[in-house]
């Protein structure tokens, strides 16, 4: 059976990563979480004092991009690949609200996007890949056989994200999470370089009222149609 490229774009906390992992596992495809890659760069900037609430040293970050090595290593126990920054596992570190506050700002830097897009395109050279992010169907893989665009209301997404963080033991408020979701939506859709937009040939998928199982079954039907 011929392998295809599946590009999943959409707003934050729409469940892109969850369904991408499910599809990749079911199909035996490679899964790439591009959001984790941008989170890794944001985490690096935070750890090195390059970005704070008050300032962002863009030039210094660009100068240090060659020092940032992002890789994915499959964890058999978890059933998916975890992200490593310079050979250090930072999977849990990058999933915090603190990193979320800076990731869209860091992702708006053209040099950062250029570096990561090149890596992403190399990862998908041989097809058989499921990749999720903000510009996969428009920039990274404009010729992908299947493009999905995930949407859900800001309130629905904030509730999901809030529950995830609480279950991990993070001390956050729903109001803070909702504010972050809305701010990221604005930054992602208005940045000059590769803004979040639906590709003309993408299928819009609203999962506001679907659980994970229902979502997977509907999306798998779309995949099998393409296959």
PyMOL commands that set and color helices and strands:
alter all, ss='L'
color gray80, all
select helices_A, chain A and resi 16-27+34-47+58-63+65-67+93-95+97-107+110-123+136-140+154-167+174-190+212-226
alter helices_A, ss='H'
color red, helices_A
select strands_A, chain A and resi 5-10+30-33+70-75+80-85+88-89+129-133+146-151+203-206
alter strands_A, ss='S'
color yellow, strands_A
deselect
rebuild
show_as cartoon
